[in-house]
Amino acid sequence: MGDQKENINYQDENQPKHNVQEKRDTAAQDKQCCTPDEKEKPPSASNKSEFSDPVYKEIALANGHINRMSKIELSAKLAELKLETRGVKDVLKKRLKSYYKKQKLMQTVQTESISNDTYYKYICVVDFEATCEESNPPGYLHEIIEFPVVLVNTHTLEIEDSFQEYVKPEVNSQLSDFCVQLTGITQETVDKADTFPNVLQKVVDWLKEKELGTKHKYAVLTDGSWDMSKFLNIQCHISHIRYPQFAKKWINIRKAYGNFYKVPRTQTKLTTMLGNLGMKYDGRPHCGLDDSRNIARIAMRMLQDGCVLRVNERMHAGQLMSVSSKAPVEGAPPPHCPHSRN
């Protein structure tokens, strides 16, 4: 639901039993994001030798020089290197630093550390639209009414395909005027739509056609935690089905963006991320498919800038948890429709 999720978040913050882990994760993220640009922690004794290679001294010197460059100088250097020149100054600095780091490492025996093996071949961007009220009453159940998936090839940095299905709500079958206005989804559209379990089966079939999880390593990516930890979790309970295994881990692009570009949480809303990268929103805000396409554009730019997007959140025993950056990079499992709840 794009930036509308922020409003839902604030409304639900009075329910601490759902948000204890999430607040801890957010606090940790904000602490990390607010550290001075590119200040590296001193290497521990165990990995000191890894950074003793002269190439890292060269990278540090290059970073210092880049930090002293003006925005005009940064843009000129990026243009000279035939790299993207759009974005705010901090984004341009990160882009240039990532380029020089990659070039330096490619000249050493460290090449394997930046191999494409660290990437998922495909990223599935998901941004649900759900039922909502202008002021959601306590205990309101958000039901998914649009299920979009945008397939990003991380090697070609292109959107290869997309999927979109509307969903018929069961509990809040009558959409509020606010919901219709916000999402552009009409009552007639959801009345004609399939139920969630049937739509989920269509999603699984589509993912299988792409050979995801079998031939190709892939991961799910969302704009924040809410799509998976709240909307999908609630919907599975309503539909009396188990939470799908392939969606139990995902990339929260807000966390990844904040950590990579060293910006606070307030700078990780969808429209803000686009603006800082020198892009404008394309399409209709709060259309799930259009939101997903714009999130995909951010992901592709981050990959282009040298970010290694990896799973950073997961569901465990019905709770949202963070995934350590030191954990092995694993792709999502082959997609299967979950069994009904007993």
C-alpha angles and dihedrals in degrees: 000000000000117000091350086082088072090063092049089049093055092048092052097045088093088070101074095175089073098041111041095103092039092054091049090051091048093049091051091048094049090049091052095042094052095057115115115277115282096345103155122210113241110263116254122242090260095058100027093106090056090065097038092087110111090236090075091055088053090050091049091051091049091050091052091052092048091050089059094051122105121233090256091053091047092051091048093051093047090049090050089053091047091243129140110283100190122104143065120300096265091052091050091051092050091048093052093044091050090050094052093043091052092047092050094047092048087062092057139057087266092083093112091063090068097038119137086245086085090065129074110242089228136023121201110209113205127185114168127205114214141184113275145164128221087249109019111219120229112285093016111166114222109212121199111247100169127039112189128172125188116195115216122191104214093199098053093029091226137124103246101183145339140214129206133177131163119224131218111232118225106192101034095031093161112069116224119240087244092056093048091049093046100046102025088229111136130214090244091055095055093040089060094042129101124254119265098258090054093047091049089054089053090051091051091049090050092050090048091052087058089052091235115171091014109055098005131045111230144168136200118243128197140178098249132331100289102083094063106022096045116012099039092037093052092043093054090053091049092048093045094236132124120257108269113253095221090061098048093096127038147158113259099208093198091062092042092049094047093048095044099046094032097236130141124255091261088068095056103078113122097251092042093052090050092048094049089052091052095253135119128220110268116208135001117334113238093022098126095219094047091046089051092050091052092047087051090054089055091048092050092049090050091051089048089052091055102264116148103217110209138162110284104165138045145172117245123176089343094307132112114244137174123244116223117243086229093061117107115270105252129177123228114270122257107287119258132165111251124243122252118268115255 
